[in-house]
């Protein structure tokens, strides 16, 4: 019998906080980065990450790894607080992977959600990380960092996305929903758009290459409420992940 290669985390074990933020509140305009890091497997991910962090105050990372080695890379940015919602640990590499939100301002609240359904065969759960940050004039920005369930039927996908609406239901202020939504079928994208519309959110239009990398579809998206973009950029030169980072400058609507 082969030894196990992955260790799953329960909801109570998933959330880990680290680092220390240097700002009392997030600024406006706000520079946001969204990137699926592909479990930090590429040799040059460190150089890409250190370059991408520069100039951003809020980072939404998916498939972000946490190990003794790459923790040192994240620690080079002492001005960031990091919240990690761990999905599972790769035992051989001692690498925790999940969704990770970094901010120059400390979160006033944080919570993570497991997908109701597990991915087949590997039996791991996808994650939603909810954090809240103070803005000027007493406002609170809710940030939902998502990595949506992948290889399940549409009913399982809907169950996971319904958690997004549940997380945002009672928040009346500015709202940001971003990440890797695994929208490789048009029906998945329609459900995501319908759900975000119900929450009063609009999708940010992202300039992309005509040819998408994942079954001809784009998987990474950003939706906002109470905010509007003044700059949107796809970091097309990055090669250390099969997902291209998205950089957006947001201002109050």
Helices and strands as residue ranges (DSSP letters): E 6-8, H 11-14, E 15-19, E 30-36, G 38-40, H 45-53, E 58-66, H 68-75, E 81-90, E 95-103, E 109-118, E 125-134, G 136-138, E 140-147, H 154-168, E 175-180, H 186-198, E 202-203, E 220-225, E 227-234, E 246-252
